[in-house]
Amino acid sequence: MSPADILQILQRLEVLAIIAACIAAAFILALRKREKRRKAGNISKEELDSIRVISELEEATEEGRLAPPEKGVGELSDEELAKLEARVIESLMIKGALRPLMMPGSKEGGYYPEFAGVSEKDAQRVLRRLIDKRLILETEREFSAVACPICGSCIQVALTSCRNCGSFRVKETRYYRHTCGYIGAESSFRTALGLACPRCGGSENIEVYHRRYRCPDCGTEFEEPNIAFKCGSCGSLYDEQTMEIKPFKRIESSKEMLAEYEKVISAVNREIEILRQRGYEVERPASLVGESGVIHRFDAAAKKGDEIIAITSSFGEPLTQVLVRLGVARSDLKLSRVMLVTSDKPTATEMEFARSLGIEIIEAAEASGSPPSRRL
């Protein structure tokens, strides 16, 4: 074989090696893309929700617009929560109290009729908001439900178990008593026509006298078996020692507190109406994203051009604490104005503190229908 032939063979081998390398590279890239798609398909809905929320916040910060509040899966928005809160307060004004009802066969175990169609989580969010505002308080316990210590579900099956070995194959023996005085096992009373006293033959006034239990696995006899529960939601087993007790309490509020709250809300409504008449676009409730990325929530936000005015109310919370929070929000959001409506009469120190923060305090009207008094 001549040197020219050898050179030609080597050139062909070099070309084949390049082709093989390209094929291998393409195959590796295809595998990587497939792996990325597989991992993307495994992203949980919660992770996707988090990604969406972060994207929305970034867009809101860039555009300087009102941002949508964070919203979890199945949760009500701030606006929906505000409407639900108003509905609950209206019901309290009429009834004076919220009373829970039992709901057998449900995960919740019970519910308040005022929250019909609302998830337990959202109902608790509204109640917590009203408690924080000191508008309501939990009073007497109406009833309690047994709940799973693992998942909190109130769906369960009660099981009898042996006190000695824990077996679920416990057998019950009933003893009956007749008015003639005879006492015996159920088998001695059982006839083809039903229960009858083996002594006198009477079939009236036969009652259970007592029960005894026997475990066929270990032979132990006892008066009372252990009671165990199997959760219908997560399948966990638990007993009377480990079960959770879920209380349902009556919710009450005083007419005086509700009347004060109504004054505050009326004052907020009046301020919003004034701003609308002046050409502001009002969003209620509103969530705004600051330069720090923190979401600040208000009763309402009025916007006209580059000017944004935040309106919020204070009820039951220390006024100084509210002012500190609003001062931080005003600085973070670069707000034109912040209006705070309160039923509390501010002290001279609080007025001076509000003035230093650029916050306008508006006292709710003392009498219904009268205009609110301004303190800044």
NORFEN-V645384 format. One record per pair of residues at least 24 apart in sequence whose ideal C-beta (glycine too) atoms are under 6 Angstrom apart, sorted by the first residue. I is the first residue (numbers start at 1). GAP is how many residues later the second one is. D is the distance in Angstrom with one decimal. If there is no record, write none. Layout:
i={I:I}
gap={GAP:GAP}
d={D:D}
//
This chain:
i={57:60:61:66:66:66:67:67:69:74:76:78:79:82:84:85:88:92:93:97:97:98:99:100:100:107:107:107:109:109:109:110:133:133:134:135:135:135:136:136:138:139:139:140:141:141:142:142:143:144:144:145:146:147:147:148:148:149:149:149:150:150:151:151:153:153:155:155:156:156:156:157:158:158:159:160:161:161:162:163:163:164:164:165:165:167:167:169:170:170:170:171:172:172:173:174:174:175:175:176:176:177:177:178:179:183:260:261:263:263:263:264:264:264:264:264:267:267:267:268:268:268:271:272:275:279:280:288:290:290:291:292:296:307:308:308:309:309:310:310:311:312:313:314:319:319:319:323:323:326:327:346:351}
gap={232:229:228:217:220:222:220:222:218:45:46:207:206:203:42:41:26:161:165:153:155:153:151:42:148:46:47:48:36:45:137:138:182:183:182:118:122:126:115:117:111:111:113:110:106:108:106:108:105:101:103:101:97:97:99:83:88:89:93:95:84:86:82:83:78:80:77:78:73:75:76:73:69:71:69:65:65:67:53:59:63:54:56:52:53:48:50:47:43:45:55:43:39:41:39:34:37:34:35:30:33:30:32:28:26:26:83:54:80:101:102:49:51:77:79:100:74:97:105:31:45:73:40:28:27:25:24:45:42:43:41:40:33:29:27:28:27:28:25:28:28:28:28:28:25:27:31:30:31:33:30:29:24}
d={5.6:4.7:5.5:5.6:5.8:5.9:5.7:4.2:4.1:5.9:4.8:4.7:5.8:5.2:5.4:5.3:5.3:4.9:5.5:5.6:4.6:3.9:5.5:5.3:3.9:4.5:5.9:5.7:3.2:3.3:5.6:4.5:4.8:4.4:3.4:5.6:5.6:5.7:5.3:4.6:4.2:5.0:5.0:5.2:5.2:5.2:5.2:5.6:5.5:5.0:5.0:4.6:5.2:4.1:4.4:4.1:5.7:5.5:5.3:4.9:5.5:4.4:5.3:4.3:5.7:3.6:3.5:5.5:4.3:5.4:5.7:4.8:5.9:5.8:4.6:4.1:4.5:4.9:3.8:5.3:5.4:5.1:4.1:5.7:4.3:5.4:4.3:5.6:5.2:5.6:5.2:5.3:5.7:5.6:4.9:5.7:5.4:4.6:5.3:5.4:5.9:6.0:4.0:5.3:4.4:5.5:4.7:5.6:6.0:4.1:6.0:5.0:5.5:5.6:5.1:4.7:4.7:4.3:4.4:5.5:5.3:5.0:5.8:5.4:4.3:5.7:4.7:5.3:3.1:4.8:5.8:5.3:4.2:4.5:5.6:5.8:5.7:4.5:5.4:5.0:4.7:5.9:4.6:4.3:5.5:6.0:5.3:5.7:5.5:5.4:3.9:5.9:5.6}
//
